Amino acid sequence: MSASRNNPDYEIRIHVETRPFPINTARIGKLIRQVLCRFEVPAACADIAVMDDTALSRMHARYLGRSKITDVISFDLSEDPAGFR
């Protein structure tokens, strides 16, 4: 990723796995970009998944070994993003 101060290089993907609640992905993307710009982050890649309790519980069990619901699960991929599966 290469970017200038005036034109940051952001790759933001938003996945919605919940219904019937309307999710404004454009607004979420705009907010993420605003935060990154505010903190002068020159380049970033973010994958955001908005999911219901069932899907979040499955993710929690798969990646953290606990089958319970939580508000947020985050993964630090700064060391080896290609190796995360």
C-alpha positions as a Markdown table, in Angstrom:
| # | Residue | x | y | z |
|---|---|---|---|---|
| 1 | Met | 0.0 | 0.0 | 0.0 |
| 2 | Ser | 1.4 | 3.4 | -1.0 |
| 3 | Ala | -0.3 | 6.6 | -0.2 |
| 4 | Ser | 0.3 | 10.3 | 0.2 |
| 5 | Arg | -0.8 | 12.4 | 3.2 |
| 6 | Asn | -3.7 | 13.9 | 1.2 |
| 7 | Asn | -4.7 | 10.6 | -0.4 |
| 8 | Pro | -4.5 | 7.8 | 2.2 |
| 9 | Asp | -4.6 | 4.2 | 1.0 |
| 10 | Tyr | -7.4 | 2.4 | 2.8 |
| 11 | Glu | -8.9 | -1.0 | 2.0 |
| 12 | Ile | -12.1 | -1.4 | 4.0 |
| 13 | Arg | -14.5 | -4.4 | 3.5 |
| 14 | Ile | -17.7 | -4.7 | 5.4 |
| 15 | His | -19.6 | -8.0 | 5.5 |
| 16 | Val | -23.2 | -8.1 | 6.9 |
| 17 | Glu | -24.4 | -11.4 | 8.3 |
| 18 | Thr | -27.5 | -10.3 | 10.2 |
| 19 | Arg | -31.1 | -9.8 | 9.3 |
| 20 | Pro | -33.6 | -8.1 | 9.4 |
| 21 | Phe | -31.8 | -5.1 | 10.8 |
| 22 | Pro | -30.8 | -2.5 | 8.1 |
| 23 | Ile | -27.0 | -1.9 | 8.2 |
| 24 | Asn | -25.7 | 1.2 | 6.5 |
| 25 | Thr | -22.3 | -0.1 | 5.3 |
| 26 | Ala | -21.5 | 3.2 | 3.5 |
| 27 | Arg | -21.8 | 5.1 | 6.8 |
| 28 | Ile | -19.7 | 2.5 | 8.6 |
| 29 | Gly | -17.0 | 2.8 | 5.9 |
| 30 | Lys | -17.1 | 6.6 | 6.1 |
| 31 | Leu | -16.7 | 6.5 | 9.9 |
| 32 | Ile | -13.7 | 4.1 | 9.7 |
| 33 | Arg | -12.0 | 6.4 | 7.1 |
| 34 | Gln | -12.6 | 9.4 | 9.3 |
| 35 | Val | -11.0 | 7.8 | 12.3 |
| 36 | Leu | -8.0 | 6.6 | 10.3 |
| 37 | Cys | -7.6 | 10.1 | 8.8 |
| 38 | Arg | -8.0 | 11.8 | 12.2 |
| 39 | Phe | -5.1 | 9.7 | 13.5 |
| 40 | Glu | -3.1 | 10.3 | 10.3 |
| 41 | Val | -2.9 | 6.6 | 9.4 |
| 42 | Pro | -1.3 | 6.5 | 5.9 |
| 43 | Ala | -2.5 | 3.1 | 4.9 |
| 44 | Ala | -4.8 | 0.4 | 6.4 |
| 45 | Cys | -6.8 | -2.7 | 5.6 |
| 46 | Ala | -9.9 | -3.5 | 7.7 |
| 47 | Asp | -12.4 | -6.2 | 7.4 |
| 48 | Ile | -15.6 | -5.6 | 9.5 |
| 49 | Ala | -18.2 | -8.2 | 10.0 |
| 50 | Val | -21.6 | -7.2 | 11.4 |
| 51 | Met | -23.3 | -10.4 | 12.6 |
| 52 | Asp | -26.1 | -11.7 | 14.7 |
| 53 | Asp | -25.7 | -13.5 | 18.0 |
| 54 | Thr | -25.7 | -17.0 | 16.4 |
| 55 | Ala | -22.9 | -16.1 | 13.9 |
| 56 | Leu | -20.9 | -14.3 | 16.5 |
| 57 | Ser | -21.1 | -17.2 | 18.9 |
| 58 | Arg | -19.8 | -19.6 | 16.1 |
| 59 | Met | -16.9 | -17.2 | 15.4 |
| 60 | His | -16.1 | -17.0 | 19.1 |
| 61 | Ala | -16.0 | -20.8 | 19.4 |
| 62 | Arg | -14.0 | -21.3 | 16.2 |
| 63 | Tyr | -11.3 | -18.8 | 16.9 |
| 64 | Leu | -11.2 | -18.4 | 20.6 |
| 65 | Gly | -12.4 | -21.8 | 21.8 |
| 66 | Arg | -15.4 | -20.4 | 23.8 |
| 67 | Ser | -19.0 | -20.9 | 22.7 |
| 68 | Lys | -20.5 | -17.7 | 24.0 |
| 69 | Ile | -21.7 | -14.4 | 22.8 |
| 70 | Thr | -19.5 | -11.3 | 22.9 |
| 71 | Asp | -19.8 | -7.8 | 21.6 |
| 72 | Val | -16.5 | -7.6 | 19.7 |
| 73 | Ile | -13.9 | -10.1 | 18.4 |
| 74 | Ser | -10.7 | -8.6 | 17.0 |
| 75 | Phe | -7.6 | -10.1 | 15.5 |
| 76 | Asp | -4.2 | -8.5 | 15.3 |
| 77 | Leu | -2.9 | -9.4 | 11.8 |
| 78 | Ser | 0.1 | -7.0 | 11.9 |
| 79 | Glu | 2.6 | -9.7 | 12.4 |
| 80 | Asp | 1.5 | -12.2 | 9.7 |
| 81 | Pro | -1.7 | -11.3 | 7.9 |
| 82 | Ala | -1.1 | -14.0 | 5.2 |
| 83 | Gly | -0.8 | -16.7 | 7.8 |
| 84 | Phe | -4.1 | -16.1 | 9.5 |
| 85 | Arg | -6.7 | -18.8 | 8.7 |
